[in-house]
Amino acid sequence: MDSSSAAMDALLKQFERLQRPIDLVQTLHERQLKEVPARYILPSDQRPSRPLQVQQSLPVIDLSGLEEIDQRFKIVRQLAQASQEWGFFQIINHGIPLSLLESVKRISQDFFELSLEEKRKQCPVRPGLHMLEGYGRFFDICDDTVLDWVDALVHYISPEWAKAVEHWPKTPSTYRETYEKYGEEVMELMEKLLGLLSEGLGLNPNYIQILNKEPLLQVRINYYPPCPQPDMVNGLKPHSDGDMLTVLLDDGVDGLQVRKDEDWFTVPSIPGALIVNIGDLLQIVSNGKYKSAEHRAVANTNQNRMSIVMFLSPQEDVLIDVAPELIDEGHPRLYKAVGAGAYETEFMSKDLRGKDAVEDLLIGQAEQVNG
């Protein structure tokens, strides 16, 4: 079975499981439950503990002044260091108008405030190009999966042939226009970041961009209603991202946590900033120099929380491999090559379990997969 057939088979199996009657968490919240249902409760040793309250915090990088040689060198160095040490960073002065960010947040909130019936009618869960799309639950792959306290809206933004705008929300009426504009801005930003990150590896600025020729841009809008027992559940279970690069816009409510050196750190919300993280595929290309960090979302008792996440991935026939320039006697190849489509299939099968998918590609851990 080729990678395309395997991906569709995995997608259909996941779709079948999601047809089983499981309440969305927004519905559970509206019932004013005092306790969460048993399927959401984590084993005691997996429950989110209080993050460390220490001076160490996620790097915040100012992208202004890239036209100046000295400032560009400084930014490249900061991005490379953050990608090596954290796999996450926040960026300010990124070039996307703050008014657009506010519009994206507003129309996203407006969609989730629609009735359950209307959201499902406008955006039913369905098999899309390489993933499930629509409004509902995702990643509940196994029968024994502990469910996350999150609902989501998922669809492709670009390229044109990949998106199915007829399944995008029709309410609010400005949804399509706003998200198409935001997608263009985010794509331009990601291309800029990939060039800078390439330079940070000592590569040609266009090296990683070549891997992403007409890449796929997907949005996942996560919605976390208040939870009566937030210390017993995951908002979203610990995982790395199976893409090349991720850009996240939050709504001002803290809830994202990043794992570093076996500890968890809360990412503070900064007005106007965007959160960026390295995906598994970029970790492979960089031969492990850049890290795709585990992260999770935690729930709270008082506030709705929303995160708007953009994922950038190569098309399925692109071969992901370590950049040859990063391999020498002192730096041996760490990862097997893998087709982007084959990796996506494997990633989806892991049900967001940590970094299992990328670690399976470590030399000596798995056979080479060329999907």
N, C-alpha and C positions, 0 to 999 in steps of 0.2 A: 504494500500500500504506500503510495507516495505521500509527501507531507500535506498536499492539498486535500487529498481524500481523508487522511487521518485527522486533519484539523476539522473538516466538516463532520466526520463521525463523532468526534469529541464534542463538537458544538451541539449536535442534535441530541446526544445523550444528556448534556447539561440542560438543554431546553425541555426535554421530557421530564427531568426531575423537577424543574421549576413550575411545571404544570400542576404539581401537587398543591393542595390547599394549605398555604402558609400565610398567615397574616403579615402584612407589612407593618413595620414598627410605628409608622405614623398612625395607623389604626389602633395599635396597642396603646399608644400614648393618649389618644382621644378617649379611650375607655377608662382612663384614670386608674390604671392598675396600681396596686400597692406593692406587688411583687412581679418580677419578670417571669415569663414562662420558662419551664425547665430547660428547653432546648437552647436557650441563650446563656445559661449559667456555665461559667468556666470551672474546670477543676481548680481547687484551691491554690495549687502551685503555679497556675498559669494566669491568675488574675492580675490586672495592672496594679503595680505598687506605686506609691508616691515617688515621682521623679526627684532626682537629686537637686537640692537647692545650693548650687555652688556657683563660683564665678565663671566657670567655663560655659560658653554659650555659642550658638550657631553663628558662623561668620556672616557679617553684613557687608556686602561689596557694592561700592558706588561705581556705576558704569559711565559716569560723565567724564569727558575729557579724552575719549579714545582716539581723537584725532592727533593728540600730542604724543610724540614717541615715548617720552619718559613715563607719562601717565598710562599709556597702553601697556608698556612693559610691566608696570606695577600691577595693573589689573590682571594681566595674564598670570603673573606670579601668585596673586591672591586666589584666583580661580583654581589654579592647579593645586595649591596648598589645601584649599577647602575640599577639593574633590578627592585628594589623597587621605586627608585626616577625618573628614566627616562624610563625604559623599552627598552632602547637602549644603546649601548656602542660601541666603536671602540677597536680593538685589534691589537697589534703589536707583533712581534716575535711569530707568531702563528704556525710556522712550515711548512707552504706551501711555496715552493720555489718561489721567486719573478720572476724567469724566466718563471715559469708556469703561473703565473698571467698575465704576459705580453703577453704570447702566447694566452691565453684565450681572452684577450681584442682584440688582433690583428685579430684573425680569426673571432671573432664576428663582428668586424667592416667590415671585408672583405665580410661577408655575406650580410650585409645591403647595401653595395655598389653595389651589383648585381642589374640588372634591376628588375623592379617590376614584369614583366612577369616571369623572371627566379626564383625569390624568391617564387612566388605563385606556379609555376610549381613544384619546389622541395619540398615545405612544405605547401600544401593547408590546410586550416582550416578544421578540422574534429573532430567528437566526439572520444575522447580517452578513457582511462580507467575510470577516474572519472572527467574528465574535457575536455574542448576543447583544441586541440593541433594544432600546425602549425604556420604559419606566417600570421598576420593580425591584426584585432581588437578584443578586448575581453571586457567583462563586459558591453557591450551596451545592457542591458537586457530589459529595458523599452522603449516604444516608445517616451516618453518625456525626456529620459536621455540626459543631457548636455554632449556632447562628450569630452573625454580627448585628449590632444595634444600628442598622443603617438601611435606608432606601436610596435608590439612585436612578438617575436618568443618564443613558449612555447612547452615544451615536458618533459617527464619523463627521469630521468637519471638512476634510480635504484628503485627496484631490477630488476634483469634480465628479469623476466616475465612481468614486467610492461612497459618496454621501447619498442618502435617500431622504431628501428634504420633505417628501410627502409624509414621512413618519416623524418629522420634527414637531414640537409643540406648535399649535396654531394660536394658542393663547398663552401669554400676551401676543398681540399682533406684531410686535416689533422683535419677536424672538429671533426669527431667521436673519433679518437684517443685522441685528446686533451681534449675533454669534459669527456670522460670516466675516464681519469687520474685525471682531476680536481674533478670529482664527488667522486672518491675514497678518495682524500685528504680532501675534504669538509666533507664527512661522518665521517672520522676519527676525524676531528676537532670538529664536532658537538657532537659526542659521548663523547669527552673529556669535552666539555663545559657543557653538560647535567649532567655529573658526578659531576663537580664542582658546578653547580647550585643546584643539589640535596643536596650536603654537606652544601651549604649556607642556605638551609631550615631546616637543622638538620636531614636530611634523609640519608639513606644508599646511597652511591654514585651510586649504580646501580638502584635506585628506578625508576627514570624517563626513563632510558634506557629500562627497562622491558616493559614499555608502548609502546616503539618504536621497538619491536621485528620485524625484517625485515621491517623497515619503508619505506615509499615512499619518494623519493627525486625528486623534480621537479625543472626545471630551467625556468625562465622567463627572457628573454633579452629584456629590454625596450629600445626603440630608440626614442629620442626626437629631431626632426629637429628644426632649428631656427623658431621662430614664429613672425609674424609681430606685434602682439599685446599681448605680454606675460602677461601683467597685467590684461587681461580680461579672461584668460583661466586657466584651471588646466592642468598641465602636466599629473598628475595622482591624482584623487580626494582624499580627506582625508579619511583614513581608517586604521584599524588595520589589522594584518595578521591572517588568520583563521587556522594557523598551530601550531606546537609546538615551532619551532625555525627557524629563518631566517638568512642567511648570504648573505651580499651584497658586490659585488666588483664594485667600480665605475671607471670611465675612467679619473678621474682627473678634471672633470668639475663639479662645485657645482650646486646643484639643489634639493637635498633632504632636506626636512624640517620636524622637529619633534615637536609635540605639548606637552608642559609641563606647568602645572599651567595656562592653558587657553592662553598661548602665544606660538608663533611659533619661532623656532630656526633653523637656517641653519646649516647643518652638513658639516664642512669643509673637503675637500678631503685631506687625508694624504697619501703620496706615500708609497705603500707597506702594508697599513693597510686594514683590513676588517671591515665592519660594521655589527653588530649583533643586532637583536631585538627579544624580547619575543613575542610569538604568543598567541592567545586567549586560546588555549588549555593548555598551561603552566600556564596561569593566573588562570584557573580553578583548575588545580592540586595543585597549591600553595595556594589555598583559597584566592586569591587576593593579596597575599604578593608581588608577581612579577606582573608587569603591562605590558599589551600589549598596547603600546602607539600608538595614532593616528599619522600618518605621511602622507606626500603628496610630489609630485614632482612639481616644478614650471618650466615654460619654460623660454627661453631667446631669444634675437633677433639675436645673432651673431654666436653661436656655436651649432654644434650637441652635444648631450649628450647621453651617454649610461650607463645603469646600468645592471649588471648581477646578478640576484637574485636567490638564492637557498632556497627552502622551504622544511622543513622536517615535515612530517605528519604521524600519525599512520595509519594502515590499517583500513578499514571502520568498521570491526567488533570489534574493540577495544573500550571498555567502558572508557570514560574519566570522572574521578571523583576526588573530593578533597582527597588528601592524609589523611587517618584517623589520622595519628600522628599530623596533624595540626589543629585538631578540639578538643576543650575542652570548659570548662565553660566560659573562657575569650575570646575564639575565636570560635564562632559558625560557622557552615557551611554556606557559602555564596552562593554557586552555586548548582543547580540541576546537577545530572549526565546526560551525553549525549553520545550516540554512535558517534564515529568519523565520520561515514558515514552520519548520520543524521545531525550532525553539519555542515558538508561540504555543504550539500544540502541547509540548512538554510542560511549559509554564502553567497553562490552564489546567493540566491534569494534577498539579500539585495543590490546588485549592488554597492558594496564597499561604503556603507553609514556609515561612522564613526565606532562606536563600537556597533551598534544595535544588532548584532547577539549574542555576549557574554553577553550583558546587559539583553537580554531577558531571560537568564538562572539564573539571580539573584533570590534568594529565595523570593517568593511573586510576582514575575514577570511572571512566566511561569510554566506550568506543566512539570513534569519530562519526558524527552524523552530518551528512551532506544532503539536506532536504531540498 
